[in-house]
Amino acid sequence: MTTILKTSPFTLAVCAEMVFRALPVLDRLKRITELGFQAEIWDWTKHDIKAIAKSGARFSSMTGYVTGTLADEEGADELLRTARLTIPVARELNCPRLNLHGTGLDGQGLPVVKSEIVTGAMWLKAVDTLKRIADLGEEEGVTFVLENLNAAVDHPKTPFAKAADTIALVAAVNRPSLKLNLDLYHAQIGEGNLIELCRTALPHIGEIQVADVPGRNEPGTGEINYPAIALALNEMGYRGTIGMEAWPSGDDELALSRFRDAFSL
């Protein structure tokens, strides 16, 4: 009997903020790397950048700003200021993608500027801000990615949270230096219909992030059929990065194995 070994057509990455949490971050990065994954981090100001740059980890993405918002003048200026500060850090880590959100998030993932409604003026300002971000990306040779979130469970009252919103904003800017970070965990909660969502978003995707629903645990623990999504993405010709931004449901290495299995064909 011949055993067929599956491999992934995608680059697989793991968020170091969410796995091996009993270990210091350098040890987390070591384990992620030893297991064959790239790594992702959030707020770079919380890390010893010189140390993690020497860790041997290959970084896929990181938060691309420290503070700031999309839809008001002062917040936009702050977003650009802290995005500019982030770029040299990304270079030191050789990290290709800088992640953005609809507004700054606090330590609990809640929006710094809460929005009951998103007005037309806010949409226009967000597009203007993202055009400035795209200018910065082109000037500095980096790619910013705009992540969708969910407002029902994790990020209530966050503006521009839905994938439909982030797709519309990125499409309106339509520049290579601004792409989507399409988070399928958030999209399942907010919208569903994930395979067709991937198809719609495909021209704009810079990265895809995953976790299962409910619980935000690794693929295979909830309702999302990630093997079917993996097949569909492969058929669409997607060959980019898929990052696991999930809390392990139990053993960390088992969670990473389940993630790899879900995206191996």
N, C-alpha and C positions, 0 to 999 in steps of 0.2 A: 504494500500500500504506500503510495507516494504522499508525503506531507507537503502541502503548499504553504509556504511562509508568506504571510501578508505583510505588505509594507505600506507606508503612507505616502501619497503623492503630495502631501502638504508639509510645510514646515510647522512643527508642533512646539509650542511654548507654554510655559507654566508661570503663573503669577506667584512670585516668591513671598508676597505679603500674606498668602492664604494657605500655604502648605508648610509642613515641617515646623510648625509654629513653636514647638518646644525648643528649637535650636536657634542660636544666633543667626543673623541673616547671612553671614559668610558661609556658615555650615549648610544653610538651606540652599544657597547657590551652588555649593559643591555637590550636594546630593542631586539637585535638578540636572546639573551638567553631567554627572556620572551616569544618570539614567537616560541621557541622550536628548534632553530637551533644551531649547533656548529659555531665557528667563525674562520676566517682566517685573517692574517695580512701579510703585505709586510715587508719592511725594519725595523727590530727591533730597530735600532739605533734612529729611529724617535719617539719612544714611551717610556713612563715611565713604564718600565717592572715591577717594584715592585707594581705599582698601578694596572696595568691590570691583574697581577697575582692574585690579591685579588678581581677582578671584579665579580667572579662567573661564568665567561664564560668558556666553554670547547673549547679548541683550536684544530683545525683539521690539519692545516698546516701553515707554515710561510716561508719567504724567508730564505734559508739556508746558505747564505754567504752575505758579504757586498760588496766586490770587487773581481775581478779576472776573468779569462777566461779559456776555455778548451784547446785551441789549440796552445799555445806557452808556453815556459818554465817559463818565469817570471810570466805570468798571471796564470799559473797552480799553482805555488808556492803560489801566493797571494790568489787564490781561496781556497786552502787547509788551509792557515793560517786563513782566515776569517771564513771559515766553522768551524774550531776548536773553534774559539771565539763564534760562534753562538750556539754551542751545550749546554753550561751551561744555556743559555737563554731559549732554548727549554725545558730543564729540569724544569726550574722554572715555565714555563707555562704549563708543562705536555703536550707538543705539539709533536705528534708522527712522523710528516713528515716535512722534510726540503727541500724546493724547489730550484732547480737549472735551469739555462738557458744556451743556447749555448755560450753566452758571457755575460759579465756584461751589464746592461742597465742603461741609464742615467735617469734624472727626467722626460723626455718626452717619455720614453720607447724605445729610440733609442740605438742601439748597441754602446758600448764604443769602441769596435774594429770592424769596418765595413769590410765585406768580399764581394768582387765582385764575387769571386769563392772560393770554398773550395777544397783544394788540397788533394792528397792522404796522404801527410805528415801531414796535419792538422787532417785528420781522425785518423791516427795512434796515434798522440799526444793526441787527445781527448779521445780515448779509454784508453790510459795510464793514463791520468788524472782521468778519472772516475774509473779506478781500484784503484787508490790511495784514491779516495773518498769512494769507497766501503770498502777498508781496514779501513778507519777512522770510517765509520758507524758500522762495525763489532766490532771494538775496543771499541767504545763508546755505543753500543747498540741502535743506532738510524737508521732510514731509510731516505735516500736521494731519492728525486724523480726529474726526468729530464722532464721539460715541453717543449712541442712543441709550437712554436709561428707562426705568419704569417708574411711574408715579403712583401705582396702586399699592406697592409693597415696600420698596426700598428707598425711593426718592420722591416723596409726595411734594407736589407744588413746584417741581422743577420745570422751568420753561424749555420748550423744544426737546421734550423727552422722547417722544415716539420715533421709531425708525423712519416713519413717513416724514417727520419734521426734519431729521438730520439729512435724509436723502434730498429733500427739497432745498435745504440750505446749501449743501455741497454742490448740487446740480446748478443752483443759481450762480455760484461763484465759478464753477467749471474751470478749475485750474489744477494742474498736476501736483502742485504742492499742498493741496487740501483734498483729503480723501475721507472715506467713512471707516470708523471702527464699528462694524456691525455686530452688536452684542445680541446673540440669539436667546439668551436667558431673559434679558429685559424685553425683547421683542415678543417672546411667547406670552409673557404676562400682559403686555400692552396691546398686542395685535394678533399673534398667531399666524397661521398660513405661511410657515417659515420657508419652505422651498420656493414658493412663488416670490416671497419677499427677497430671498437671495438672488433670484433671477432678475427682479426689478433693480436691485441695488448693484448688481455685478459690475457695471461699467465704472462705478465710483468706489468700490471696496478697496481699502488699504490693508485691512486685517479683519478677521472674524474672531469674536470671543464667545466662549461657551460655558454653560453650567446647566444643570437640570432643574426642572420645576416640578413640585415645590421644593424649597429648602436650599437652593443654590449650591447643591452638591455636585459631584462629578457626573459626567454622562453615564447613563445606565441605571441611575437611582430614581428616576422620575418618569414623567410622561412624554418627554421629547424623544422621538425616534432618530437619534443622531446617526446611526449607520445608514439610514435612508437619506438623511441630509448629506452625509459624506459622499454617497454614490451620486446624488444629484449634483453636488458641487463639482465632482470629478467630471461628470458628463458635460457640465457647463464650461469646463476648461479652467476652473479656478485652480491655481497652483501656489497660492500665497500662504500666509501664516494663519494658523488657527491657535488661539491662546486659551488655555483653561484658566478662567478666573472664577474658581469655585472652592468652597470649603470641603475638604475630604469628609465623607460620611463616617469613616472609621480610620483604618490604616492608610497612611499617606501614600505609601508605595503602591498599594492596591488601587487607590484612587487614580494615580497616574497611569497604572497599567490599564484600567478601564477606559481612561481617556484615549490612550494610544490605540486600544482595540477598536474603539468607536470610529476612529478616523483612519484605520488601515483597511486596505482593499485587496 
